Amino acid sequence: MHIYNNLLINKAVLSKLLAIFLYPLSFLYGLATYLRNKCFDLDIFKSIEFRLPIISVGNLSVGGVGKTPHVEYLIRLLLREQFKTATLSRGYGRLTSGYYISDNNSTIFEIGDEPMQFKRKFQEITVAVDEKRVRGIRNIIKESPVTQVIILDDAYQHRAVKPGINILVTDYSKLYIDDHVLPSGRLREWAMGSDRADIIIVSKTPSILSPIDLRRIKEELNPKPYQEIYFSYTKYSELIPFTKAAIEFSENISSSNSVLLITGIAKPLPLYYYLKDKYTHIEHLKFPDHHYFTSKDIETIKNTFISLYGNNKLLITTEKDIMRLSLQEIKENIEDIPLFYLPIEICFHGNGGEEFDSKIIKYVKSNTRN
């Protein structure tokens, strides 16, 4: 244990030293993004404002803040109010380029894993991808004129579009005010970029958060008078079987199971610890965020599962990862493994959910075309 603690301390020291060494590069990168944003603020670069409601959801840091489930929360809210909804993403990791509108046969190679997740879960919405958001919005309006509201996914730095509501999501465990610009930190721009947000959501908080903590974080973030802050946490749903073997195994799920967790997301540790509290034995295979699983990866997964402790065992992954495991050639190779995925949903603390919902619906209704 003493050696392990020393290794952790040495790793932390090395990380701090590396961050200091990289700070000059971070300053130059931050300066470049600052000047770019100033050009938009001064109308040297133009931001286009559209007539229909546009809601942008994004973050200052690189990945892992829980942006996708917040987009899904918005989709559910807008569908519940019967608004014709569309999402527009860059389509990170796709092999296509330009504007692409999804259908029921679209793959992750065409639209990316997160847009594919939106389309599979919400068949009634329009899901489009385009690295140029202005062009994407114009195409959505042209091809689907009944659209009443568009959600821009991961578009906080895409200043060419001026959204009606700009939502900034920041991780409770690493607030943007406690981070640094790339490459010494994980911020895409200096923390002052938060001034563009209309709504700030502190995500991934504990399910129980004291009023003292709420007040402390608000004071640290020091929002502008026009900004609202909400606090959200992640709620895990029931396991959903993905393979034939999983369907057959469903009745055998208990705390005595041995679990192999497979993740290809930015921050898998909260999920790992959640499952660790529920099951007797758990092992974790980590892959990079948005990782495309290869035949070699599948072989590794199967071999690791076979060698997993015990006989009563199952494999669990995330809803995002299941999009990349659903390719036909992969799924056919894992049908004999009890593979489940674990959906998540967003909940707000206190009256935050009602207040947030009301603000979004009021904005959309007051700006929806007749």
C-alpha positions as CSV (number, residue, x, y, z in Angstrom):
1,M,0.0,0.0,0.0
2,H,2.9,2.3,0.8
3,I,4.4,1.8,-2.6
4,Y,1.0,2.3,-4.3
5,N,0.5,5.6,-2.5
6,N,4.0,6.7,-3.5
7,L,3.2,5.9,-7.1
8,L,0.0,8.0,-7.0
9,I,1.9,10.9,-5.4
10,N,4.7,10.7,-8.0
11,K,2.1,10.6,-10.8
12,A,0.3,13.7,-9.4
13,V,3.6,15.5,-9.2
14,L,4.6,14.6,-12.7
15,S,1.2,15.7,-14.0
16,K,1.6,19.1,-12.3
17,L,5.1,19.5,-13.7
18,L,3.9,18.6,-17.2
19,A,1.1,21.1,-17.0
20,I,3.5,23.8,-16.0
21,F,5.8,22.9,-18.8
22,L,3.0,23.1,-21.3
23,Y,1.5,26.3,-20.0
24,P,3.2,28.5,-22.7
25,L,1.5,26.5,-25.4
26,S,-1.8,26.7,-23.4
27,F,-1.4,30.5,-23.3
28,L,-1.0,30.7,-27.0
29,Y,-3.9,28.4,-27.7
30,G,-6.1,30.3,-25.2
31,L,-5.1,33.6,-26.9
32,A,-6.0,32.3,-30.3
33,T,-9.5,31.2,-29.1
34,Y,-9.9,34.5,-27.3
35,L,-9.1,36.6,-30.4
36,R,-11.5,34.4,-32.5
37,N,-14.3,34.9,-30.0
38,K,-13.6,38.7,-29.9
39,C,-14.0,38.8,-33.7
40,F,-17.5,37.3,-33.3
41,D,-18.3,39.6,-30.4
42,L,-17.3,42.6,-32.5
43,D,-19.2,41.3,-35.6
44,I,-15.9,41.0,-37.6
45,F,-17.0,37.4,-37.9
46,K,-20.7,37.0,-38.4
47,S,-23.1,34.9,-36.2
48,I,-26.3,34.0,-37.9
49,E,-29.5,34.1,-36.0
50,F,-32.4,31.9,-37.3
51,R,-36.1,32.6,-36.9
52,L,-37.0,29.2,-35.3
53,P,-35.8,28.3,-31.8
54,I,-32.2,27.0,-31.6
55,I,-30.9,25.5,-28.3
56,S,-27.2,24.8,-28.1
57,V,-25.8,22.3,-25.6
58,G,-22.0,22.2,-25.1
59,N,-19.1,22.5,-22.8
60,L,-15.8,24.3,-22.3
61,S,-13.8,21.1,-21.7
62,V,-12.9,18.2,-23.9
63,G,-15.5,15.4,-23.4
64,G,-16.8,13.6,-20.3
65,V,-19.2,16.2,-18.8
66,G,-22.5,14.3,-19.6
67,K,-23.6,16.4,-22.5
68,T,-25.4,13.6,-24.4
69,P,-27.9,12.6,-21.7
70,H,-28.7,16.3,-21.2
71,V,-29.5,16.5,-25.0
72,E,-31.7,13.5,-24.5
73,Y,-33.4,15.2,-21.6
74,L,-34.2,18.1,-23.9
75,I,-35.5,15.8,-26.6
76,R,-37.9,14.1,-24.1
77,L,-39.1,17.4,-22.8
78,L,-39.8,18.9,-26.3
79,L,-41.5,15.7,-27.5
80,R,-43.7,15.7,-24.4
81,E,-44.8,19.2,-25.4
82,Q,-45.4,17.9,-29.0
83,F,-42.8,20.1,-30.7
84,K,-41.4,18.9,-34.0
85,T,-37.8,18.5,-32.9
86,A,-34.5,18.0,-34.7
87,T,-30.9,17.5,-33.5
88,L,-27.8,18.7,-35.4
89,S,-24.4,17.3,-34.5
90,R,-20.9,17.4,-36.0
91,G,-21.1,13.6,-36.1
92,Y,-17.8,13.0,-34.3
93,G,-15.9,9.9,-35.6
94,R,-18.1,9.4,-38.7
95,L,-16.5,8.5,-42.0
96,T,-18.8,10.8,-44.1
97,S,-18.5,14.5,-44.4
98,G,-20.8,17.4,-45.1
99,Y,-24.6,17.3,-44.4
100,Y,-26.1,13.9,-43.8
101,I,-29.6,13.2,-42.5
102,S,-30.2,9.9,-40.7
103,D,-32.8,7.2,-41.3
104,N,-33.5,3.9,-39.6
105,N,-30.7,2.2,-41.6
106,S,-27.9,4.7,-40.8
107,T,-24.8,3.4,-39.2
108,I,-22.2,4.9,-36.9
109,F,-19.8,5.3,-39.8
110,E,-22.3,7.6,-41.5
111,I,-23.5,9.7,-38.5
112,G,-21.4,8.8,-35.5
113,D,-22.4,7.1,-32.3
114,E,-24.2,9.8,-30.4
115,P,-26.5,10.9,-33.3
116,M,-27.2,7.2,-33.9
117,Q,-28.2,6.8,-30.2
118,F,-30.6,9.8,-30.6
119,K,-32.2,8.3,-33.7
120,R,-32.6,4.8,-32.2
121,K,-34.2,6.1,-29.1
122,F,-36.4,8.8,-30.6
123,Q,-37.6,7.6,-34.0
124,E,-39.9,10.6,-34.4
125,I,-37.2,13.3,-34.5
126,T,-35.0,14.5,-37.3
127,V,-31.3,13.6,-36.6
128,A,-28.8,15.3,-38.9
129,V,-25.0,15.8,-38.9
130,D,-22.9,18.5,-40.5
131,E,-19.6,20.0,-39.4
132,K,-20.9,23.4,-40.6
133,R,-23.8,24.1,-38.4
134,V,-25.2,27.0,-40.5
135,R,-25.5,24.8,-43.6
136,G,-26.9,22.0,-41.5
137,I,-29.7,24.2,-40.0
138,R,-30.6,25.5,-43.5
139,N,-30.8,22.0,-44.9
140,I,-33.0,20.8,-42.0
141,I,-35.4,23.7,-42.5
142,K,-35.4,23.0,-46.3
143,E,-35.9,19.3,-46.1
144,S,-38.1,19.2,-43.0
145,P,-40.1,22.5,-42.9
146,V,-42.3,21.2,-40.1
147,T,-39.4,21.4,-37.7
148,Q,-40.2,23.7,-34.8
149,V,-37.0,23.6,-32.7
150,I,-33.4,22.5,-33.3
151,I,-31.0,21.2,-30.7
152,L,-27.3,21.8,-31.5
153,D,-25.2,19.1,-29.9
154,D,-21.7,20.1,-28.8
155,A,-21.8,23.5,-30.5
156,Y,-20.7,25.9,-27.7
157,Q,-17.6,26.9,-29.7
158,H,-19.4,27.1,-33.0
159,R,-20.0,30.8,-33.0
160,A,-21.3,31.0,-36.6
161,V,-24.7,30.2,-35.2
162,K,-26.3,32.4,-32.6
163,P,-28.6,30.2,-30.5
164,G,-31.6,31.4,-28.7
165,I,-30.5,29.5,-25.6
166,N,-26.9,28.6,-24.9
167,I,-26.5,25.8,-22.4
168,L,-23.1,25.1,-20.9
169,V,-22.5,21.8,-19.0
170,T,-19.7,21.5,-16.5
171,D,-18.6,18.5,-14.5
172,Y,-19.1,18.8,-10.7
173,S,-15.7,17.0,-10.1
174,K,-13.8,19.3,-12.4
175,L,-15.5,22.7,-12.8
176,Y,-14.2,24.8,-15.7
177,I,-13.0,27.4,-13.2
178,D,-10.6,24.8,-11.8
179,D,-9.2,23.7,-15.2
180,H,-6.7,25.1,-17.7
181,V,-6.7,25.5,-21.5
182,L,-5.3,22.7,-23.7
183,P,-2.7,21.2,-23.7
184,S,-1.9,21.8,-20.0
185,G,-5.6,21.3,-19.1
186,R,-8.8,20.2,-20.8
187,L,-10.4,23.5,-21.7
188,R,-11.1,24.4,-25.3
189,E,-11.0,28.1,-24.4
190,W,-10.4,30.2,-21.3
191,A,-13.0,30.0,-18.6
192,M,-14.3,33.5,-19.4
193,G,-16.0,31.8,-22.4
194,S,-18.7,30.8,-19.9
195,D,-20.0,34.4,-20.2
196,R,-21.8,33.3,-23.4
197,A,-24.0,30.8,-21.6
198,D,-27.6,31.6,-20.7
199,I,-27.8,28.4,-18.6
200,I,-25.0,26.6,-16.7
201,I,-25.6,23.0,-15.6
202,V,-23.3,21.5,-13.1
203,S,-23.5,17.8,-14.0
204,K,-22.6,14.5,-12.4
205,T,-23.2,15.8,-8.9
206,P,-24.0,13.4,-6.0
207,S,-27.6,12.4,-5.8
208,I,-27.7,14.1,-2.4
209,L,-26.2,17.6,-2.4
210,S,-26.5,19.9,0.6
211,P,-27.7,23.5,0.3
212,I,-24.2,24.5,1.6
213,D,-22.5,22.8,-1.4
214,L,-25.1,24.3,-3.8
215,R,-24.4,27.8,-2.5
216,R,-20.6,27.3,-2.4
217,I,-20.5,26.2,-6.1
218,K,-22.7,29.1,-7.2
219,E,-20.4,31.5,-5.4
220,E,-17.4,29.9,-7.1
221,L,-18.9,30.1,-10.5
222,N,-20.1,33.6,-9.9
223,P,-22.7,33.7,-12.6
224,K,-23.7,36.9,-14.5
225,P,-27.1,38.4,-13.7
226,Y,-28.5,36.9,-16.9
227,Q,-27.4,33.4,-16.2
228,E,-29.2,30.6,-14.4
229,I,-27.4,27.7,-12.7
230,Y,-28.9,24.2,-12.3
231,F,-27.5,21.1,-10.7
232,S,-28.1,17.6,-12.2
233,Y,-27.1,14.1,-11.3
234,T,-27.1,10.8,-13.2
235,K,-29.7,8.1,-12.5
236,Y,-28.9,4.6,-13.8
237,S,-31.9,2.7,-15.3
238,E,-32.4,-1.1,-15.4
239,L,-30.0,-3.3,-17.5
240,I,-31.3,-4.0,-21.0
241,P,-30.3,-7.3,-22.7
242,F,-28.5,-6.8,-26.1
243,T,-27.7,-10.3,-27.2
244,K,-29.6,-13.6,-27.3
245,A,-27.5,-14.9,-24.5
246,A,-28.4,-11.8,-22.4
247,I,-32.1,-12.4,-22.9
248,E,-31.7,-16.0,-21.7
249,F,-29.6,-14.8,-18.8
250,S,-31.9,-12.0,-17.6
251,E,-33.6,-14.1,-14.9
252,N,-30.2,-14.9,-13.3
253,I,-29.1,-11.4,-12.6
254,S,-28.2,-10.9,-8.9
255,S,-25.5,-9.3,-6.7
256,S,-23.5,-12.5,-6.8
257,N,-22.8,-12.1,-10.5
258,S,-19.2,-11.5,-11.8
259,V,-19.2,-8.6,-14.2
260,L,-16.9,-7.5,-17.1
261,L,-17.5,-3.8,-17.7
262,I,-16.6,-2.6,-21.2
263,T,-16.3,1.2,-21.8
264,G,-15.3,3.5,-24.6
265,I,-16.2,6.7,-23.0
266,A,-14.2,9.7,-21.6
267,K,-14.9,9.2,-17.9
268,P,-16.0,5.6,-17.0
269,L,-15.1,5.6,-13.3
270,P,-18.5,6.7,-11.9
271,L,-20.1,3.8,-13.7
272,Y,-17.4,1.4,-12.5
273,Y,-17.9,2.4,-8.9
274,Y,-21.7,2.2,-9.3
275,L,-21.5,-1.4,-10.5
276,K,-18.8,-2.2,-7.9
277,D,-21.3,-1.5,-5.2
278,K,-23.9,-3.8,-6.8
279,Y,-21.9,-6.9,-7.8
280,T,-19.5,-9.2,-6.0
281,H,-16.7,-9.2,-8.6
282,I,-16.1,-6.7,-11.4
283,E,-13.3,-6.3,-14.0
284,H,-13.0,-3.3,-16.3
285,L,-11.8,-3.2,-20.0
286,K,-11.3,0.5,-20.9
287,F,-11.1,1.7,-24.5
288,P,-10.7,5.3,-25.7
289,D,-13.7,7.6,-26.1
290,H,-15.7,7.0,-29.3
291,H,-13.6,3.9,-29.9
292,Y,-14.5,1.7,-32.9
293,F,-14.3,-1.9,-31.8
294,T,-12.1,-4.1,-34.1
295,S,-12.2,-7.9,-34.5
296,K,-9.1,-8.0,-32.2
297,D,-10.9,-6.0,-29.6
298,I,-13.9,-8.4,-29.7
299,E,-11.5,-11.3,-29.3
300,T,-9.9,-9.6,-26.3
301,I,-13.3,-9.0,-24.8
302,K,-14.4,-12.7,-25.3
303,N,-11.2,-14.1,-23.9
304,T,-11.4,-11.8,-20.9
305,F,-15.0,-12.8,-20.3
306,I,-14.1,-16.5,-20.5
307,S,-11.4,-16.0,-17.9
308,L,-13.6,-13.9,-15.6
309,Y,-14.0,-15.3,-12.1
310,G,-17.0,-17.6,-11.5
311,N,-19.6,-19.2,-13.7
312,N,-22.6,-16.8,-13.1
313,K,-21.2,-13.9,-15.1
314,L,-22.3,-11.2,-17.5
315,L,-20.9,-8.3,-19.6
316,I,-22.1,-4.7,-19.2
317,T,-21.5,-1.7,-21.3
318,T,-22.9,1.8,-21.8
319,E,-25.7,2.8,-24.2
320,K,-23.2,4.9,-26.1
321,D,-20.8,1.9,-26.6
322,I,-23.7,-0.4,-27.6
323,M,-24.1,1.8,-30.7
324,R,-20.6,0.8,-31.8
325,L,-21.1,-2.8,-30.8
326,S,-24.3,-3.1,-32.9
327,L,-22.6,-3.4,-36.2
328,Q,-23.8,-6.6,-37.8
329,E,-20.4,-8.3,-38.1
330,I,-19.7,-7.5,-34.4
331,K,-23.0,-8.5,-33.0
332,E,-23.0,-11.8,-34.8
333,N,-19.7,-12.6,-33.0
334,I,-21.0,-11.8,-29.5
335,E,-24.5,-13.3,-29.5
336,D,-23.3,-16.1,-27.3
337,I,-22.2,-13.7,-24.6
338,P,-24.7,-12.2,-22.1
339,L,-24.1,-8.6,-23.0
340,F,-26.3,-5.9,-21.4
341,Y,-26.2,-2.1,-21.6
342,L,-27.1,0.4,-18.9
343,P,-29.1,3.5,-20.0
344,I,-28.9,6.6,-17.9
345,E,-31.1,9.6,-17.4
346,I,-30.7,13.1,-16.0
347,C,-32.4,14.3,-12.8
348,F,-32.2,17.8,-11.3
349,H,-31.8,18.8,-7.7
350,G,-34.7,20.5,-5.9
351,N,-37.0,22.5,-8.1
352,G,-34.4,22.8,-10.7
353,G,-36.1,20.4,-13.1
354,E,-39.4,22.3,-13.1
355,E,-37.6,25.7,-13.4
356,F,-35.4,24.4,-16.2
357,D,-38.3,22.8,-18.1
358,S,-40.4,26.0,-17.8
359,K,-37.6,28.2,-19.1
360,I,-37.1,26.0,-22.2
361,I,-40.8,25.5,-23.0
362,K,-41.4,29.3,-22.6
363,Y,-38.6,30.1,-25.0
364,V,-39.7,27.6,-27.6
365,K,-43.4,28.5,-27.5
366,S,-42.6,32.2,-27.8
367,N,-40.4,31.7,-30.8
368,T,-42.2,28.9,-32.7
369,R,-43.5,29.7,-36.1
370,N,-47.2,29.3,-36.6
